[in-house]
């Protein structure tokens, strides 16, 4: 038998360069039996029609294969097929239970959770909608006829051709489903299991006339949606009515592909997180823990290269014993960060910009040390040099209360009128040793006096814009301009109370503060400091694993890669480099 090469097609592909533009890869879960893994044509043809590259995902229990798959696809389509094992959602099998496949169930539930952790766009179809819901904490009906008893129930399992619409669906006004397909639509239907409770991360946004859930979508501003019918079957009849669903998945996956590519090619740094506050509760940075917003798993999932972890010291009394306790607490937290970082593969402490850039080159993530509240140094200036030699990058001069150094934005006494005499010595010593001064939490008087006193630029590691949210912790336009003129940088945070006066904010409010700061003080003087685990976090970017969503949101506003590189750490590290170069302590 002679193999005939398709010469014309081959010539067409190779006659120009590049042969094709990159397109997002959409992983599609396979329907399996004892000997094969396969998928109906409608699934991959619908993805191709929408501009994506379909990739069949067979079930696997190999950990490395699974993790490699989820890190290489840009979006996930959970296909339909057999029943989901009711034992997985705490039920005994009913008489109407159909064929189940434990290997497929386990694979898809794990794959879905891992994809969700990485913020991948997800579309679940029929069984896939149930898998999506179960993976994210919801529940399912094992059999509609049994579970609904004598309630009104339309026929959900039809004998008609799969591309023929057989019942109506009503979508919630304003929902993603309504925006994509309209509030009233006709669908096909052949299933007897369905979503029961959607769980906290999803909500039901479309129903059949009998109340059966027909669509779910994210409550966390994620590109995640599920439908109970089979939209891929419409394409087989040449009907493009369902294409908006697949276009949405592909477009969102393309945006994710671009965001992840940016994170792969550029260093990203979060200048302030308070995760060490939770060490007393037994948190370990090596374990993915939903109680905290920054750990090594979430850093990896969100593409974060550098986390500046602050040893936060609550403002207390100023007696000698109180000051010693504050210093001891800072020492303990810094040592605990070192302990939890020591010997972890792919993670390294870094004290200089040169170290973090080197770590990025060799695919290591970095942790940098900081102290939040100069209360930690007591009245002993030698602590500043000691902390600098131990690798601390910056010290926030105060927190929510005046201390011996300066007045706070939240202080009630304004006892110093800005910097105290001791505070001026602190500023000089920080300049001398190469310790960066952080003015987040400082009063306006303190802010301007430090700018006047310091020989080096300063940072505000986690602040926002008062013009958009009138909060004393935020910077006025006058402060922003002054900071830029002194070559400093403001790192915009994700605390809702600093982003919106209502106390409720989303990622779009954060983007608005970024854009305002750029407009006022320039692109070279703005960055990102989340304040995660210090109450930072908004829908759309609520922990370090969601940083790619933040990048997507910034790219969507027209910010280019060069500007984004500055926001994601280059500006902050420029200031750190300048201060450390001028200082006497060399590490």
C-alpha positions as CSV (number, residue, x, y, z in Angstrom):
1,X,0.0,0.0,0.0
2,X,1.4,3.4,-1.0
3,X,1.0,6.4,1.2
4,X,-0.1,9.4,-0.8
5,X,1.1,12.7,0.7
6,X,-1.4,15.6,0.4
7,X,1.1,17.7,-1.5
8,X,-1.1,20.7,-2.2
9,X,-2.1,21.1,1.4
10,X,1.5,20.7,2.5
11,X,2.7,23.3,0.0
12,X,0.0,25.7,1.1
13,X,1.1,25.4,4.8
14,X,4.8,25.7,4.1
15,X,4.7,28.4,1.4
16,X,4.4,31.3,3.9
17,X,6.0,32.1,7.3
18,X,4.7,32.0,9.9
19,X,2.3,29.3,8.7
20,X,-0.4,30.3,11.3
21,X,-1.0,32.7,14.1
22,X,-1.1,31.2,17.7
23,X,-4.5,30.1,18.8
24,X,-5.8,29.0,22.2
25,X,-5.7,25.3,23.0
26,X,-9.0,24.0,24.4
27,X,-8.8,20.7,26.2
28,X,-11.9,18.5,25.8
29,X,-12.5,15.6,28.2
30,X,-13.0,12.3,26.4
31,X,-15.8,9.8,26.7
32,X,-14.2,6.5,27.6
33,X,-14.8,2.8,27.8
34,X,-12.6,-0.2,28.6
35,X,-10.6,0.1,25.4
36,X,-11.0,3.6,24.0
37,X,-11.2,7.4,24.6
38,X,-13.3,9.2,22.0
39,X,-15.4,12.3,21.5
40,X,-18.3,13.2,19.1
41,X,-17.4,15.5,16.2
42,X,-19.6,18.3,17.3
43,X,-17.3,19.1,20.3
44,X,-14.1,19.6,18.4
45,X,-15.8,21.1,15.3
46,X,-17.5,23.7,17.5
47,X,-14.2,24.7,19.0
48,X,-12.6,24.9,15.6
49,X,-15.5,27.0,14.3
50,X,-14.9,29.4,17.2
51,X,-11.2,29.7,16.4
52,X,-9.7,27.4,19.0
53,X,-7.5,24.3,18.8
54,X,-9.2,21.2,20.2
55,X,-7.1,18.8,22.2
56,X,-8.6,15.5,23.4
57,X,-7.9,14.7,27.1
58,X,-8.1,11.0,28.0
59,X,-8.5,10.2,31.7
60,X,-5.2,9.7,33.5
61,X,-4.1,9.0,37.0
62,X,-0.5,10.0,36.3
63,X,0.1,13.1,38.5
64,X,2.8,14.6,36.2
65,X,0.7,14.1,33.1
66,X,-2.3,15.7,34.7
67,X,-0.4,18.7,36.0
68,X,1.3,19.1,32.6
69,X,-2.0,19.0,30.8
70,X,-3.6,21.6,32.9
71,X,-0.6,23.9,32.6
72,X,-0.5,23.6,28.8
73,X,-4.1,24.1,27.8
74,X,-5.7,27.6,27.7
75,X,-9.3,26.5,28.3
76,X,-11.3,23.4,29.3
77,X,-14.5,21.9,27.8
78,X,-16.1,19.3,30.0
79,X,-18.0,17.0,27.6
80,X,-21.2,15.0,28.1
81,X,-21.6,11.3,28.5
82,X,-22.5,8.7,31.1
83,X,-23.8,9.3,34.6
84,X,-21.7,10.7,37.5
85,X,-21.3,8.2,40.3
86,X,-23.7,9.2,43.1
87,X,-21.3,8.0,45.7
88,X,-19.2,11.0,44.8
89,X,-22.0,13.3,46.2
90,X,-23.0,11.2,49.1
91,X,-25.9,9.2,47.7
92,X,-26.7,5.5,47.3
93,X,-27.4,4.4,43.7
94,X,-31.1,4.6,42.6
95,X,-32.8,2.2,40.3
96,X,-32.6,4.6,37.4
97,X,-28.8,5.1,37.6
98,X,-27.1,4.6,34.2
99,X,-23.6,3.5,33.3
100,X,-20.8,5.1,35.4
101,X,-17.0,5.3,34.9
102,X,-15.1,5.8,38.1
103,X,-11.8,6.5,36.3
104,X,-13.4,9.3,34.2
105,X,-15.2,10.7,37.2
106,X,-12.1,11.0,39.3
107,X,-10.0,12.4,36.5
108,X,-12.6,15.1,35.5
109,X,-13.3,16.2,39.1
110,X,-9.6,16.6,39.8
111,X,-8.9,18.2,36.4
112,X,-11.7,20.7,36.9
113,X,-10.5,21.8,40.3
114,X,-6.9,22.2,39.1
115,X,-8.1,24.1,36.0
116,X,-10.2,26.4,38.3
117,X,-7.2,27.0,40.6
118,X,-5.4,28.2,37.5
119,X,-8.3,30.5,36.5
120,X,-8.7,28.7,33.2
121,X,-12.0,29.4,31.3
122,X,-14.3,26.4,31.6
123,X,-17.4,25.3,29.7
124,X,-19.3,22.3,31.1
125,X,-21.8,20.6,28.8
126,X,-24.6,18.3,30.2
127,X,-22.6,15.8,32.4
128,X,-19.8,18.4,32.2
129,X,-22.1,21.0,34.0
130,X,-22.7,18.5,36.7
131,X,-19.0,17.6,37.1
132,X,-18.2,21.4,37.2
133,X,-20.7,21.9,39.9
134,X,-19.6,18.9,42.0
135,X,-16.0,19.9,41.7
136,X,-16.7,23.4,43.0
137,X,-18.8,22.4,46.0
138,X,-22.3,21.9,44.7
139,X,-24.6,18.9,44.5
140,X,-26.5,17.0,41.8
141,X,-29.8,15.1,41.3
142,X,-29.1,11.4,40.7
143,X,-32.3,11.0,38.7
144,X,-34.9,13.7,37.9
145,X,-38.0,11.5,37.9
146,X,-37.1,10.1,41.3
147,X,-35.9,13.2,43.0
148,X,-38.8,15.5,41.7
149,X,-41.5,13.0,42.8
150,X,-44.9,14.2,41.6
151,X,-43.8,17.7,40.7
152,X,-44.4,19.0,37.2
153,X,-41.6,17.7,35.1
154,X,-41.2,18.1,31.3
155,X,-39.5,15.3,29.3
156,X,-35.8,15.9,29.5
157,X,-34.7,12.7,27.8
158,X,-35.9,12.9,24.1
159,X,-35.8,10.5,21.2
160,X,-35.6,13.4,18.7
161,X,-32.5,14.0,16.6
162,X,-29.8,15.7,18.8
163,X,-29.8,18.9,16.8
164,X,-33.6,19.4,17.2
165,X,-34.7,21.8,20.0
166,X,-37.2,20.1,22.3
167,X,-37.9,22.5,25.1
168,X,-37.5,26.1,26.2
169,X,-35.1,27.7,28.6
170,X,-35.4,31.0,30.4
171,X,-32.1,32.8,31.3
172,X,-31.8,35.3,34.1
173,X,-31.8,38.9,32.9
174,X,-28.3,40.3,32.9
175,X,-26.6,36.9,33.3
176,X,-23.8,35.8,31.1
177,X,-26.1,33.2,29.5
178,X,-28.6,35.9,28.6
179,X,-25.9,38.1,27.1
180,X,-24.6,35.2,25.0
181,X,-27.8,33.5,23.9
182,X,-30.7,35.7,25.0
183,X,-33.2,35.4,27.8
184,X,-35.5,32.9,26.0
185,X,-34.1,30.0,23.9
186,X,-34.9,26.6,22.6
187,X,-32.6,23.7,23.3
188,X,-32.3,19.9,22.9
189,X,-32.3,17.8,26.0
190,X,-31.3,14.2,26.8
191,X,-30.4,13.7,30.4
192,X,-31.8,12.4,33.7
193,X,-29.2,13.7,36.1
194,X,-28.9,17.5,36.8
195,X,-27.5,20.1,39.1
196,X,-29.3,20.4,42.5
197,X,-27.4,23.1,44.6
198,X,-24.9,25.2,42.7
199,X,-22.5,25.7,45.7
200,X,-20.8,29.0,46.6
201,X,-18.7,29.5,43.5
202,X,-21.4,29.1,41.0
203,X,-25.0,30.2,40.6
204,X,-27.9,28.9,38.6
205,X,-28.7,31.4,35.8
206,X,-31.1,29.5,33.6
207,X,-33.9,27.0,34.1
208,X,-36.4,24.9,32.2
209,X,-40.1,25.5,32.7
210,X,-40.2,22.8,35.4
211,X,-37.4,24.5,37.4
212,X,-34.6,22.1,36.4
213,X,-31.2,23.9,36.3
214,X,-30.1,24.5,32.7
215,X,-27.1,26.8,33.2
216,X,-24.6,27.9,35.9
217,X,-22.0,30.5,35.9
218,X,-19.3,31.9,38.2
219,X,-20.0,34.0,41.3
220,X,-16.4,35.1,41.4
221,X,-16.1,36.9,38.0
222,X,-14.4,33.9,36.5
223,X,-14.9,32.8,32.8
224,X,-16.7,29.7,33.9
225,X,-20.1,28.5,32.6
226,X,-22.1,25.3,32.3
227,X,-25.1,24.3,30.3
228,X,-27.4,21.2,30.7
229,X,-28.2,20.8,27.0
230,X,-25.9,19.8,24.1
231,X,-25.0,23.0,22.1
232,X,-22.3,21.1,20.1
233,X,-25.1,19.1,18.4
234,X,-26.6,22.2,16.7
235,X,-23.5,22.6,14.5
236,X,-24.1,19.2,12.9
237,X,-27.2,20.5,11.3
238,X,-25.5,23.7,10.2
239,X,-27.2,25.7,13.0
240,X,-24.8,28.4,14.4
241,X,-27.2,29.5,17.1
242,X,-25.0,28.1,19.9
243,X,-21.7,29.3,18.5
244,X,-21.6,32.3,21.0
245,X,-21.0,29.8,23.8
246,X,-18.0,28.4,22.1
247,X,-16.7,31.8,20.9
248,X,-16.9,32.9,24.5
249,X,-14.8,30.0,25.7
250,X,-12.3,30.5,22.9
251,X,-12.0,34.3,23.3
252,X,-11.6,34.0,27.1
253,X,-9.0,31.2,26.6
254,X,-7.1,33.5,24.2
255,X,-7.1,36.2,26.8
256,X,-5.8,33.7,29.3
257,X,-3.1,32.5,26.9
258,X,-1.8,36.0,26.5
259,X,-1.8,36.6,30.2
260,X,0.0,33.4,31.0
261,X,2.5,34.1,28.3
262,X,3.2,37.5,29.8
263,X,3.8,35.9,33.2
264,X,6.1,33.4,31.7
265,X,8.2,36.0,29.9
266,X,8.2,38.8,32.5
267,X,9.0,39.1,36.2
268,X,5.9,39.7,38.4
269,X,6.1,41.0,41.9
270,X,3.5,41.7,44.6
271,X,5.1,44.3,47.0
272,X,2.9,43.6,50.1
273,X,1.2,40.6,51.6
274,X,0.5,39.9,55.3
275,X,0.4,36.1,55.2
276,X,2.9,35.8,58.1
277,X,0.1,37.1,60.3
278,X,-1.4,33.7,60.1
279,X,1.6,31.6,61.0
280,X,0.4,31.2,64.6
281,X,-2.6,29.3,63.2
282,X,-0.4,26.6,61.8
283,X,-0.3,27.8,58.2
284,X,2.5,26.4,56.0
285,X,3.4,28.1,52.8
286,X,4.1,24.7,51.1
287,X,0.5,23.6,51.5
288,X,-2.4,25.1,49.4
289,X,-4.6,26.4,52.2
290,X,-7.9,28.2,51.5
291,X,-7.6,30.1,54.7
292,X,-4.8,32.2,53.3
293,X,-4.4,34.1,50.1
294,X,-0.7,33.6,49.4
295,X,1.1,30.3,49.5
296,X,3.6,28.7,47.1
297,X,0.9,26.8,45.2
298,X,-1.2,30.0,44.6
299,X,2.0,31.8,43.6
300,X,2.6,29.1,41.0
301,X,-1.0,29.0,39.8
302,X,-1.2,32.8,39.5
303,X,2.2,33.2,37.9
304,X,3.6,35.3,40.7
305,X,7.4,35.4,40.8
306,X,8.1,37.5,43.8
307,X,6.0,37.9,47.0
308,X,7.2,40.5,49.5
309,X,6.0,39.1,52.8
310,X,5.6,41.6,55.6
311,X,6.2,40.9,59.3
312,X,3.2,42.9,60.6
313,X,3.4,44.3,64.1
314,X,0.3,45.7,65.6
315,X,0.7,49.1,67.2
316,X,0.8,48.8,71.0
317,X,2.2,50.6,74.1
318,X,5.5,52.4,74.1
319,X,6.9,51.2,77.4
320,X,10.3,49.4,77.3
321,X,8.6,46.0,77.7
322,X,6.2,46.8,74.8
323,X,9.0,47.8,72.5
324,X,11.0,44.7,73.3
325,X,7.9,42.6,72.6
326,X,7.4,44.3,69.2
327,X,11.0,43.7,68.2
328,X,10.8,40.0,69.4
329,X,7.5,39.5,67.4
330,X,9.2,40.9,64.2
331,X,12.2,38.6,64.8
332,X,9.9,35.6,65.2
333,X,7.9,36.3,62.0
334,X,11.0,36.9,59.9
335,X,12.6,33.7,61.1
336,X,9.4,31.8,60.4
337,X,9.4,33.1,56.8
338,X,12.9,31.9,56.5
339,X,12.1,28.5,58.0
340,X,9.1,28.0,55.7
341,X,11.1,29.0,52.6
342,X,14.3,27.1,53.5
343,X,14.9,24.0,51.3
344,X,11.7,24.3,49.3
345,X,12.3,23.3,45.6
346,X,11.9,26.3,43.3
347,X,11.6,28.9,46.1
348,X,14.3,31.1,47.4
349,X,14.7,34.1,49.7
350,X,16.0,37.1,48.0
351,X,17.3,40.4,49.4
352,X,18.1,42.3,46.2
353,X,16.6,42.9,42.8
354,X,19.6,41.2,41.2
355,X,18.7,38.0,43.1
356,X,15.0,38.0,42.1
357,X,15.9,38.6,38.4
358,X,18.4,35.7,38.6
359,X,15.8,33.5,40.2
360,X,13.3,34.3,37.4
361,X,15.9,33.3,34.8
362,X,16.4,29.9,36.4
363,X,12.6,29.4,37.1
364,X,12.7,30.0,40.8
365,X,10.2,32.1,42.7
366,X,11.3,34.5,45.3
367,X,10.2,35.7,48.7
368,X,11.5,39.0,50.0
369,X,11.2,40.3,53.6
370,X,9.6,43.4,54.9
371,X,8.5,44.9,58.2
372,X,5.1,46.6,58.5
373,X,5.3,49.2,61.3
374,X,8.6,50.8,62.4
375,X,7.4,50.1,65.9
376,X,9.4,46.9,65.5
377,X,12.7,48.8,65.8
378,X,11.7,50.3,69.2
379,X,14.0,53.2,69.9
380,X,17.1,51.3,68.9
381,X,18.5,52.6,65.6
382,X,20.9,49.7,65.4
383,X,17.9,47.4,64.6
384,X,17.7,49.1,61.2
385,X,21.1,47.9,60.1
386,X,20.5,44.5,61.7
387,X,17.3,44.0,59.8
388,X,18.9,45.2,56.6
389,X,21.8,42.7,57.0
390,X,19.1,40.0,57.6
391,X,17.7,40.8,54.1
392,X,14.7,43.0,55.0
393,X,13.9,45.2,52.0
394,X,11.6,47.9,53.4
395,X,10.1,49.0,56.7
396,X,6.7,50.7,56.8
397,X,7.3,53.6,59.2
398,X,4.0,53.2,61.0
399,X,0.6,51.4,61.0
400,X,-2.8,52.3,62.2
401,X,-1.6,54.5,65.1
402,X,1.1,57.0,65.9
403,X,4.4,55.6,67.1
404,X,7.8,57.0,68.2
405,X,8.7,57.6,64.6
406,X,5.8,59.5,63.1
407,X,2.1,60.2,62.9
408,X,-0.1,57.7,61.2
409,X,-3.0,58.4,58.7
410,X,-5.1,56.6,61.2
411,X,-3.6,58.2,64.3
412,X,-5.8,60.2,66.6
413,X,-3.3,62.5,68.4
414,X,-1.1,63.9,65.6
415,X,1.5,64.2,68.4
416,X,4.5,64.9,66.2
417,X,3.0,67.0,63.5
418,X,4.5,64.4,61.1
419,X,8.0,63.1,61.8
420,X,9.4,63.1,65.3
421,X,13.0,64.1,66.0
422,X,13.7,60.3,66.4
423,X,11.8,59.7,63.1
424,X,14.2,62.0,61.3
425,X,17.1,59.9,62.6
426,X,15.3,56.8,61.4
427,X,14.9,58.2,57.9
428,X,18.7,59.1,57.8
429,X,19.6,55.6,59.1
430,X,17.4,53.9,56.5
431,X,19.0,55.9,53.8
432,X,22.5,55.1,55.1
433,X,21.9,51.4,55.3
434,X,20.0,51.0,52.1
435,X,16.6,50.2,53.7
436,X,13.7,51.3,51.6
437,X,11.2,53.7,53.3
438,X,7.6,52.7,53.0
439,X,5.0,55.5,53.5
440,X,1.8,53.5,53.3
441,X,-0.2,54.2,56.5
442,X,1.7,57.5,57.1
443,X,-0.2,60.8,57.6
444,X,0.1,63.5,55.0
445,X,2.4,65.5,57.2
446,X,4.6,62.5,57.6
447,X,4.6,61.8,53.9
448,X,5.7,65.2,52.8
449,X,8.3,65.6,55.6
450,X,9.9,62.3,54.7
451,X,10.0,63.3,51.0
452,X,11.8,66.5,52.1
453,X,14.1,64.7,54.5
454,X,15.0,61.5,52.6
455,X,18.0,61.5,50.2
456,X,16.5,58.5,48.5
457,X,13.2,57.7,46.7
458,X,10.4,56.0,48.8
459,X,7.6,53.6,48.1
460,X,4.0,53.3,49.3
461,X,3.8,49.5,49.2
462,X,0.0,49.1,49.4
463,X,-2.0,52.3,48.9
464,X,-4.6,53.7,46.5
465,X,-6.0,57.0,45.2
466,X,-8.0,59.4,47.3
467,X,-9.5,61.1,44.3
468,X,-11.4,57.8,43.7
469,X,-12.0,56.8,47.3
470,X,-11.9,59.4,50.0
471,X,-10.1,57.5,52.7
472,X,-7.2,58.9,54.8
473,X,-5.1,55.8,53.9
474,X,-5.2,56.8,50.3
475,X,-2.9,59.3,48.5
476,X,-4.1,62.6,47.2
477,X,-3.2,63.7,43.7
478,X,-0.7,66.1,45.3
479,X,1.0,63.2,47.0
480,X,1.0,61.1,43.9
481,X,2.6,63.9,41.9
482,X,5.2,64.5,44.6
483,X,6.0,60.8,44.8
484,X,6.6,60.7,41.1
485,X,8.8,63.8,41.1
486,X,11.0,62.2,43.8
487,X,11.2,59.0,41.6
488,X,9.2,56.9,44.1
489,X,6.4,54.4,43.4
490,X,2.9,53.8,44.6
491,X,1.8,50.2,44.7
492,X,-2.0,50.0,44.3
493,X,-3.6,47.5,46.6
494,X,-6.7,45.3,46.5
495,X,-8.4,46.2,49.7
496,X,-12.1,47.0,49.0
497,X,-12.3,49.8,51.6
498,X,-9.5,51.7,49.8
499,X,-10.9,51.1,46.3
500,X,-14.5,52.1,46.9
501,X,-16.2,54.3,49.5
502,X,-19.1,51.7,49.7
503,X,-16.6,49.1,50.9
504,X,-17.6,46.9,48.0
505,X,-15.3,46.7,45.0
506,X,-14.3,44.5,42.1
507,X,-11.2,44.1,39.9
508,X,-12.5,46.9,37.7
509,X,-12.2,49.4,40.7
510,X,-8.6,48.3,41.1
511,X,-8.0,48.9,37.4
512,X,-9.5,52.4,37.8
513,X,-7.1,53.2,40.6
514,X,-4.1,52.0,38.5
515,X,-5.2,54.1,35.6
516,X,-5.7,57.2,37.7
517,X,-2.3,56.8,39.4
518,X,-0.7,56.5,35.9
519,X,-2.5,59.6,34.7
520,X,-1.3,61.6,37.7
521,X,2.2,60.5,38.4
522,X,3.2,58.6,35.3
523,X,3.7,54.9,34.3
524,X,7.2,54.8,35.9
525,X,5.8,55.4,39.4
526,X,2.9,52.9,39.8
527,X,2.9,49.2,40.7
528,X,0.9,46.4,42.4
529,X,0.9,45.6,46.2
530,X,-2.1,43.4,46.9
531,X,-2.3,43.5,50.7
532,X,-3.5,39.9,50.5
533,X,-4.1,38.4,54.0
534,X,-4.3,41.9,55.3
535,X,-7.9,42.2,54.0
536,X,-6.9,42.7,50.4
537,X,-8.8,40.9,47.7
538,X,-11.8,41.6,45.4
539,X,-14.0,39.6,43.1
540,X,-11.9,39.0,40.1
541,X,-8.6,38.9,42.0
542,X,-9.1,37.5,45.5
543,X,-5.9,35.6,46.1
544,X,-2.5,35.1,44.5
545,X,-3.8,32.3,42.3
546,X,-5.9,34.9,40.4
547,X,-3.2,37.2,39.4
548,X,-3.5,36.2,35.8
549,X,-7.0,37.5,35.9
550,X,-5.6,40.9,37.0
551,X,-3.1,40.8,34.1
552,X,-6.0,40.0,31.8
553,X,-8.0,43.0,33.1
554,X,-5.1,45.4,32.7
555,X,-4.3,44.2,29.1
556,X,-8.0,44.6,28.3
557,X,-7.7,48.3,29.0
558,X,-5.1,48.8,26.4
559,X,-2.0,48.7,28.7
560,X,0.8,47.3,26.6
561,X,3.3,44.7,27.7
562,X,6.1,47.2,28.3
563,X,3.9,49.3,30.6
564,X,2.6,46.2,32.3
565,X,6.1,45.0,33.0
566,X,6.7,48.2,34.9
567,X,3.5,47.8,36.9
568,X,4.3,44.2,37.8
569,X,7.5,45.0,39.6
570,X,10.1,46.8,37.4
571,X,9.2,50.2,38.9
572,X,9.3,48.9,42.5
573,X,12.6,47.1,41.9
574,X,14.1,50.2,40.3
575,X,13.6,52.1,43.6
576,X,14.9,49.2,45.7
577,X,18.0,49.0,43.5
578,X,18.7,52.7,43.8
579,X,18.2,52.8,47.6
580,X,20.3,49.7,48.1
581,X,23.1,50.9,45.8
582,X,23.3,54.1,47.8
583,X,23.4,52.3,51.1
584,X,26.4,51.1,53.1
585,X,25.0,47.5,53.7
586,X,25.9,45.3,50.7
587,X,24.3,41.8,50.4
